[in-house]
Amino acid sequence: MLSRRTLLALTALAALGAAASWPHRREVLEALAPPESDYVEDQRLADGYGRASADLSAAWSVPLEPGYGGADVFDRKAFVLDREIGVGDTLRVIDVLDGTVLWTFSYAEPGRLQSAGSRTAPAVNERFAFLCSGFGTVHCVERASRSARWKRHLVDDLGGSMPDFGYSADPLLHGGLVILPALGEEVGLVALDQVTGDVRWRTPALGTSQSQPVLMPLLGEELLLFLSCDAQGAGENSPAPVLVSALDPSTGELRWQHETMLTNVPVPPPVAVDGSRFVITGGYAGGTTLLRVARTGADAFGITEEFHLEKGSQLHPPVVVGEHIYLLANENTNISRLRRGQGGLRCFNLEGEEQWSTGRDPYFARGHMIQVGPYLLIQDGMSGILRLCVASPESYQQVVTANVFKSPPKERKRMWGKIAGWNGTLVLRGDRELVGVFLGGTPPGARRPTPPPGGSPPAGPR
């Protein structure tokens, strides 16, 4: 999930040009089948973000092994966990302005996961970078010394049990804690001391999950929400019971739980709608549900399911903008070409009524989507094509596209990593590379040359 500081930085940038006039253009090559139906040669905008030009082409690229783990960006540095299959993992720390690899930290991690490759993004603060491998090895890496301060294992040390596809949740930082799903017979979530690695709290068993614990303000208090199920399904497309657990993030104390029908493989985390409502979604025909929590006593809560939709997202959460939910309804049930019309980007109001959908054109596959001010920024999960569109309940309004990873037409990859960003810079994970994109066309803080009188502004990096 995109961190709070990333959202603030990108939203602040977008606010600079909220009133700018964006040229709405779409160039379609009819010979290409979706989702590669809108490769565009011109990737620059004449007006954007209040600057002279906006360029969505890649400014730098760093090669990686195949994988799915995105980056965390902190203090002008991108932290990404790379994996050499069967050998081990490497933390790569990269300058987001020029793509320079500043330093690395490696450790042995033999073995092979189902759908081999990295899974998680690091979690970073001023002192440490916290890593969790797909096998459950947790490291606290001290940034100053570039060495491990402590190491724990979710299975061997904490009684966990590795999910079928490996551990997929990023470490979550709260106060002086790092929170992770261990998911064993006698343990659910665990909170470790950031400095020592000691266990500060652990919950009873919650079942299994591929989902991310998230912090969410509900009814005036900050809660830790987590989705889990009794037993992970074997990929069958049918709804299944899911347990929504709400805990005190400082103590692990259970505040309330609610069981609902959703999916047999919980992956996307819950998303806040407002101070009393949140939305959950899942693949494998799980669908999407809007829930409302209400206080019914001093320490009693009631959960109401306000609507349930048949469409759901398999890997990434929806985005809520105002009174509307934007959902990439792409999953196993509609991945085939004949069924892609059932997927795509879909807009619903808070009564569950669909406003519009893109269906198969563009389909977007299992890509990641974030909000950037009044816009949605989406990385296609097959081609990596980056699309910027208006977050409008009226219709799908595409602003610009960019073939960031220079994917050939009809090439199929798994570009499922999460988008990260810092101060106007996007960091995107491809199949075998990490790239940086400067939303304003030049590195943040760089001085843009003054255009000649009556002339056009200079182009951003190509």
N, C-alpha and C positions, 0 to 999 in steps of 0.2 A: 504494500500500500504506500501511496505517496505520503511523505511525512508532512506534518503541519507546517514546518518552516518552508518546505518546498512549495506547498500550496500558497502560502502567504507571499512568497517571492514572485511566483508566476502570476498570481492574481494582481499584485501591485503593478507588475509590468504591463499587464493587459489593460489595467485601469488608465494607464497613460494615454491609450489610444481608443478608449471606449467609444468616443464620438467620431472616430475616423471613418472615412468613406472607403469601405473595402470593395474592390471590384469583384463581382461574382461571376466566375467563369468556369466552364467545364469543357474540356476537350476529350471526346470519346473516340477511341479507335475501335470501330465496330468489329474488326476481325479478331479481337482478343476476347476470350471468355472471362467473365468476372471470376475472381475479384481484381484482375489486372486490367480493368476496362478503362482506366483513366491515367495512363502514363502521360506525363506532361513534360515537355522540354523546358519551358520557361518556368523556373521555380522561384522567381522574384516577384514581389508585390510593389506596386508604385507607392502605395500608402499603407502603413500598418504600424500599430503600436505607437503612433505619434512620431514615428521616425521617417526618414526619407525613403528607406526601403526595408523590406523584411525578406529574408532568404532562408528557405527551409532545406537547403542542400547541406550535406555533411561538411563541416569545416575540418574535422580530423577523424582518424580511425585507428583503433588499436586492435590487433588480431587476438582472438580468443579461441579456446577449444569449444566444441559444440556444447550448448547448455541453455538453461532457461532462467537462471538467476539474474535479476536486474541489479542496478547499482543503487547505492545510497550516496548522496552528495552532501558534503559538509565542508564549509570553509574553503571553497574553491577547489575541492578535491573530490574525485569520484572514487568510491571504494566498491570493487566488484570481486566476487568469489568465482574463480575460474577452476575448472576440473579437468585433469588429464585422466581419462577413463581407465580404471584399473590400477592407477598409480597413486594419485594424491590430489590435493587441492592447493590453490595459490590465491592469496589475497593480492590484488593488484591495485595500487594507489596511483591515480592519474590526475594530472593538472587539467581541469576542465576547459581552460582557455586555449591550450595548444596541443593537448593529447600526449604530453610527455609522461612516461611511466616514471614516477618519482621513487618508488620502492616497492618491494614485494615481501610477502611472508608465506612460506610453504610448509606443508606437513604431509606425511604419508597417510593415505586413506585408500587401501586396496579394495577391490571388489567392484561390482557393477550393479547399478540400480535398474529397475524396469524403466524404460525410456531414459537411457543413460545420459548423464550430464549434470551440471550444477543445478541446484534447486532454489536457493534462497539468496536474498540480498543481505549484506552486512547491516548492522545498526551502529551508528557512530555518534560519539559526543566529543567534547574537547580533549579528553584524555585517552579514550579507548575506542577500539573497533571490535565489535562482538560478532563472531561467526558461528554458524550452525550448518554442518554438512548434512547431506541427505541421509547419512548413516547415523546421525545424532551426536557427532563430536562437536563440542562447544568450546570455542577459544575466546579468551579475552586478550587482545593484542594491544600492548601499550604503544601508543603512537610515537612517543618520544624515543623509546629504545628500539622500536620496531621488532619487539620480541614478545613471546607469550607471557602474560602475567599469571594466568591460571588456565586449566583445562579440565573439563568435565565431560562425561558421556551420558546421554539421556537414557540409554539402556543399561550399560554396565554399572554406572554409579547411582542412577536415580530411579531405577526400577521400571523404566519405560518399555514400550514395545513398538518397533518401527512399523509405520503404516505400509501398506502394500507398495506404494510408489515412492517410499522414502519420506523423510521429514521435509516438509515444504514451507513451513511457516518461518518468516523472518523473525529474528529476536526483536522483542518489544521492550523499549526502555521507559521506565516510569520511576521518577525520583531516583533513588540509588539502587534500583532493581533492574534486572534483565529477566523478562518473562518469556517462557517457552512451553509448548505442549510436549510432555513426556509420553503420555497416553499408554500407561501400563494397566495391569490388573488391579493395582492398588493406588495408582496415582494418575491424575489428569494433567493440570497445569502446574508448573513449578516456577518459583521466583528465586533467583540467585542474587546474592550481593555483588554489585558491580566490581568492587575492589578485591574481594576475597574469594568469590565463587561459592561461598557458603549458602546453604538453603535457608531462605528467610520464611517462606511458606510453601505449602503444597496442598492441592485439593485432592479429595477422593477421586476415584476413577470416573471418567466422563465418557468412556468409549473410545472410538477412534475418529480421526479427522485428517483432512488435508488443509484445513482452513486456518486463518490467521486470527489470533486474539486481537481485539481492537478496543481502544478507549473511546467512550461515548458519553456525553452529558445527557442524562435522562432524569426528568423531574427534579432538577436542581442539584444532582450529585453526579460525580464522574464514576462511571461503572466500566468494568471490563467485560465485554461480550464475546462469547465463543460458541461456535456451532460444532456439534459432534453427533455421532450415531453409534448404535450398539455394535454393528458389524459392517465393515465396508463391503459394498456390493461388488460383484465381479463384472461390472460394466453393463449390466442389463438396464434397459431403458424403461424404468418404472419408478414412480414416486416411492419414498420410504420415510419412516419416522426420523425426524431430526430433533435434537435437544438443544434449545437456546438457553445458555447459562449466563447469568449476570452476577458478577462478583465485585467485591471491594478490591481495587487493584493494589492497595497498600498492605492488606492483610490476607487476601484470598478468601475472605468470608463470603459464603453464598448469600446473595440478596434474594434472588428468585430464579426459577427455571420454568420453561414452557416447552412442551412437546408439540410438534406440528408435522404434517406431511410435507416433505420437500424432496430430498435426494439421498441416494445411497452412497454418494461420494461428496461430502461438503467441501467446497473449495473457496468460493468468494466469501469474504467476511461481510457482516452486517454493515449497513450504511445508514447514517442518521438522516431523517427527514426534517424533524424539528425537535423540540424539547420533550416530546412524549411519544413520537413515532419513529420507526425505523423499518427498513426494507431488507429482506433476505432473498437470495436467489440461488439456483443450482442447476446443474446439467443433468443428463440422463433422464430427461422428461420430468425433472423436479419442479420447474416453474418458478414463480416469483410471488412473494407474499408481503403485504404491508401489515405491520403489527403496531398496536397502540398499547402502552403500559399506563396504568392508572393506579394511584394509591387507594387501597380499600381499608386501611387501618394504619396504626403506628408503624408496624413492620410487615404489613401485608400488601400484596400487589395483585392486580388483575391484568391479564393480557387478552386483548381483543384482536382477532384477525379481521381487518377491515376489507381486504379483498385478496383473492388468489388468481394469478394469471397462469395459463398453460405454458407461456414462453419463459425461458430461463437462460442464464449465462453459465457456461461450464467452468470458466477459469477466473474471470475478473468481475469485480462488483459494478453495479450500475452507478450513474452519476445523477444526483438530484440537483436541479436548478430551479429555484422558485417553487412553483406548484406543479412541476413535471419531473418525471423519471425517464432517463435515457438509458436504454438497455441494449447491449450487444447480445442478441438472442441466438448465439452461435454455439452449437454443441453437437454431440454424436448423432442426434436424431435428424439433423438437417445438413450434415457435412457433404453428402453426396450432391452432385450437380442437379439432379432432378428435384431435390428437396430444399435447395438454398433459398427459394422464395419464401420459405417459412422462417428464415432467419434474418440477418442483417441488423442494422440499427433501428430501434423502435422507440417511439415516444408515447408515454402514457401520462394521463393526469392522475391526481391523487384519489380519484374514484375508480381507477383501474380501467378507464376507457382509452383505447388506443387512438392516438391522434394521427400518426402516420408511421410508415416503415419503408426502409430501402429495399428489403427483401434480398434478392440476389445481386443488386447493382446499386451501390457496392455491397458486398457481402461481409467484408472485414475479417472473416475467419475468427480465430480466438485471440485477437489482439487486445491491447490495453487501451483504455480511454481515460482522459483526465479533463477537468474543466480548467480553462484559462480565461478568466474574466467572463465575457459573454459568449465564449466560444467553447467548442469541444475539440480536443486534439486526439486523434486516433491513429495508432500504429497497426497496420494490417498484420494479422497473425500469420499469413502465408508469404506475402511478398515483402513485408516491412514497409510498404508505401505509407507515407505520413500524410494524413488528411486533416485539414482544418475546416470546420463547419460552424455555422451559427447555431447556438443552442436556442432554437426557436420551436415552439409548439405548432407553428403554422405549416412547416414543411422542412424537408431536408435541403439545406442551403449550403452547398460546398463553396468554400472560398478559394482554396489552393491545395494542390497536392505536390508531393515530392517523392521521387524514387530514391530515397536516402541511401539504400544499400545497393543501388544499381542492379536490382534483380532482373534477370532476363524474363521476357514475357512467358507466362504459363509455368514458371518455376514454382515448385511447392516446397516450402520449408516450414519449420515450427519456430516462428519468431514470437514467443509467448512472454518475453520478459516485461517487467513493469517499467514505465517511463519515469525517469527521475529528472530533477532540474535544480538549477542554482542561479539566481540573479539574471534571469533571461537566457540561460543556457540549458538546452535539453540534452540529456544523456540517454541514448537508446541502445538496447541490446538486440543484436541481430543473431543470425545462426552461428556465425564465427567471428564476430567483431563487435566492438563497442564504439559508437560514434558520438560526436558532439555536434549540435546544431545551435547556432546563434540566432535567436528570434529576431534580433534587430539588424542582422546582416553583418555586424562586426562584433568582436569580443566585447563583453560588458566592460565599460571603463575606458575602452580604446577611443582615441580621439578621431572623429570622422573628419576627413578633409572637407574644407568649405567649397561648395560648388561654385563655378564661375557664374557671374551675373547672367541670369536668363538661361543658364545651362541646367542640365540634369544632374542630380546627385550621383556620385560615383557608385558603382556597383559593389555589393557586398562580396565576400569570398565565394568562389564557385567550387 
